[in-house]
Amino acid sequence: MKRALTTLGHLIDLTPREAWRLVRGRLPFVAEGPAWTAKDLLNSVKHRHGIRFAEFLLRQEAVLTREIGWKPLDFEDARVVEVGCGPLAGYGPLAIFRGASSFESAEPEWDPDLFASDEISQRYLYTLHADLTALYGPRMEFEAFRRKLKEKIQVYRGGFETAPINGAADIILSQSCLEHVFPLDETVSRLAELQSERTRFLHLVDFGNHYLTPNPFDGLYEEPPEAYIARRGKAINMARMNDVDKLFASHGIAARVVPTRVVPDTYRGAIHPWWRERYDDAALFTQLALVASAPV
């Protein structure tokens, strides 16, 4: 009952469309709903804050610089690929503003007409352009920025594993996406096909339950993953940090997994033997980790 009340409190804090999408992700018998509207996105605290991708990048690169001697990503003339960019093109506007030659992604909820609409341009992209200019300097005027987004961003509606994205990429990114992918092996296999000696990978993976529970792992470990997915739906694939590390290595991707948030102290739930037989506390209680190109 306590878990149910906590989850209900989380849903109350969301917009109606966000709450429905969260519930629908845990109900496998529910069909795909309509695409986002501009009103939905602009009323969403998460989606309307486009500069968050620059904030993510600044924090993540600071951690990696300290931990593995990371060199900041250079977007100039780069071919950039993102796994699951979301309805507003994710890292795409940042990449194009910073000089990328192209940005490609696959996103099941992509609507090109919505992204190109005047409402999104005036109320989202205009502010984002101003914020990017403040952070990186006056690289281009707004109308040039909007034109380049149209010319250089290509997003395929659907799963990444089937998208016609081919050839070597310079930068491959994702932000809290890989934990939602089924099956993850197919997507990592596709990433391996896009790599070359110069390819840089940077992925943030969230291994928590994706609810605003007191501990981000509440409810996850009381049963084997198959039982959890059968009961809650295909919202998260239940892979742990160790699994992601081994999967990238098995496909020949030289990457390091760097934990950035570990939260064991407040977990009070029972842990099923299935989990204890396979993972130590470091793997069970790492909520956030970066998967990044190993330094050369």
C-alpha positions, 0 to 999 in steps of 0.5 A, spaced: 500 500 500 505 504 501 508 503 494 502 504 491 501 511 494 508 513 493 507 512 485 500 515 486 503 521 488 508 521 483 503 521 478 499 527 481 505 531 480 505 530 472 501 533 466 495 528 464 499 526 458 505 524 462 502 520 467 498 517 462 504 515 458 508 512 464 502 508 466 501 506 459 508 503 459 507 499 464 500 496 461 502 492 455 495 491 452 494 498 451 495 500 444 500 506 442 496 513 443 496 519 439 503 523 438 505 529 443 502 536 442 505 542 442 501 544 448 503 537 452 510 539 451 510 546 453 506 544 459 512 539 461 517 541 466 522 536 463 521 537 455 520 545 455 527 545 459 531 544 452 538 547 455 538 541 460 542 537 455 547 542 455 547 541 463 547 534 462 553 534 458 557 539 462 556 534 468 557 528 465 564 530 462 566 533 468 565 526 472 569 523 466 574 528 466 576 526 473 575 519 473 578 517 466 581 522 463 576 524 458 577 529 453 570 533 451 566 532 445 568 536 439 561 537 435 565 541 429 563 537 423 561 531 426 556 526 424 552 525 431 547 519 432 543 519 438 539 513 441 532 515 442 532 523 442 525 524 444 519 528 441 524 535 441 530 531 438 534 531 444 541 533 443 540 535 436 539 542 437 545 542 441 549 538 436 547 543 430 548 549 434 555 547 436 557 545 428 555 538 427 554 536 420 548 532 421 544 529 427 540 522 426 536 518 431 530 514 432 524 515 436 518 512 436 514 518 438 517 523 433 513 527 429 516 532 424 511 536 423 510 538 431 518 539 431 517 544 425 511 548 428 511 555 429 509 554 436 515 549 438 519 554 434 517 560 438 516 558 445 521 552 445 527 553 440 527 561 440 529 560 448 533 554 447 537 558 442 538 564 446 541 559 452 545 556 447 548 562 445 549 564 452 553 558 454 557 557 447 557 564 444 554 567 438 555 562 433 549 563 429 542 567 428 536 564 430 533 564 423 540 560 421 539 556 427 532 554 425 534 553 418 540 548 420 535 544 424 531 543 418 536 541 414 541 537 418 536 533 423 534 526 421 529 522 425 526 516 424 520 514 427 521 507 430 526 503 434 533 504 433 535 497 432 531 497 425 532 505 423 536 506 416 542 509 420 548 506 417 556 508 416 561 510 421 558 516 426 563 520 430 559 521 436 553 516 439 549 519 445 543 517 449 540 520 455 536 515 460 534 511 454 538 504 454 534 502 460 528 502 456 530 498 450 528 491 449 532 487 447 538 491 449 543 486 445 540 488 438 541 496 439 548 495 442 549 490 436 547 496 432 551 501 435 557 497 434 556 497 426 556 505 427 563 505 430 570 506 427 576 508 431 574 515 432 567 514 434 566 517 441 560 514 445 557 517 451 551 514 454 547 515 461 543 509 464 538 510 469 538 503 473 532 505 478 525 504 478 523 510 474 518 512 480 519 518 485 520 512 491 524 514 497 529 509 494 530 509 487 530 501 487 524 500 491 520 494 488 525 492 483 529 486 487 523 482 491 522 478 485 526 475 479 526 480 473 521 476 468 516 476 474 517 484 475 516 485 467 510 481 467 507 484 472 509 492 471 510 491 463 516 493 459 518 500 462 525 498 464 529 492 461 532 490 468 539 490 466 544 492 471 551 496 470 555 489 470 550 487 464 551 493 460 558 493 461 559 486 459 554 487 453 558 493 450 565 489 451 561 483 447 560 487 441 567 490 441 565 497 443 571 499 448 567 503 453 568 504 460 562 504 465 563 509 470 558 510 476 555 517 478 550 515 483 550 509 488 544 509 493 544 503 498 543 506 505 535 507 504 533 501 501 529 497 506 526 492 501 527 484 501 532 482 495 530 475 492 535 470 491 535 471 484 539 478 485 543 476 490 546 470 486 548 474 480 550 481 483 554 485 489 551 491 492 555 495 487 551 493 482 545 492 485 545 500 488 548 504 482 542 508 480 546 512 475 552 510 470 555 513 464 558 508 459 563 512 455 569 511 450 575 508 453 581 513 453 586 511 448 
